[in-house]
Amino acid sequence: MRLNKVVLMNISLVLVLTLGLSGCTIILQKGRRTDIEKITKMKNDMTELERAKEELERRLQDEINDKQVKVEMQGKGLVITFVSEVLFDSGKAKLRKDSYPKLDKVADVLNTTVLDLNVGIEGHTDNKPIKRSGWKSNWELSTARALSVLHYLSDKSVSEPRLAAIGYGEYKPVASNDTKEGRQANRRVEIVILPKTETKNADASADQANGS
């Protein structure tokens, strides 16, 4: 009876955390101890990410104030968004040297506060076609930029098995491409710190796709 009461008392917590972590759906069954374990695990994940958010906001305060960087919780995890111009010259995928101190701050947090969490690096562009930079399309450019950030973090001792990179090109905009300001917002690199529950779901999906 006592275990059942604890499960019921934590239903509201599960609902909040489920909304906060996309892809994480938990079905409570009466009297199952694993339900409480899952609730506790999700709560621990959120606490770890909240600590990382506070630390990143402290370290990147100047960049955040200058609107070069955003740090926010999203459904997929803790997202650090860099405006592309902060990291790269136009049409290029080589990191600017003045971007190193900013990425160093992120690497320090990845190597301390969230040492056990995986990290995804996402490259994004606006919808302007590639003309003179030599890239076949925005996919190639966004992927190359994500990989440049990945390799930099790896060089800063972020464990390579924790890292993954993907380029979305122009296909996940956060603003309208009809304005200069909107296109600038869409040209970005997102460093996503993934909760463990999200990582396990992604691994399970990959196993199913591979027929494991």
Protein Blocks (a to p, Z undefined) as FASTA:
>chain_A
ZZmmmmmmmmmmmmmmmmmmghiacdddehiaklmmmmmmmmmmmmmmmmmmmmmmmmmm
mmmmnopaccdddfkbccddddfklmpcehiabdcfklmmmmmmmmmmmmmmmmmbccdd
dddddfbdcfknopablmlmmmmmmmmmmmmmmmnopafklpccddekjmlcfbdfkbmk
lmmmmmccddddddfklmmmmmmmmmmmnoZZ
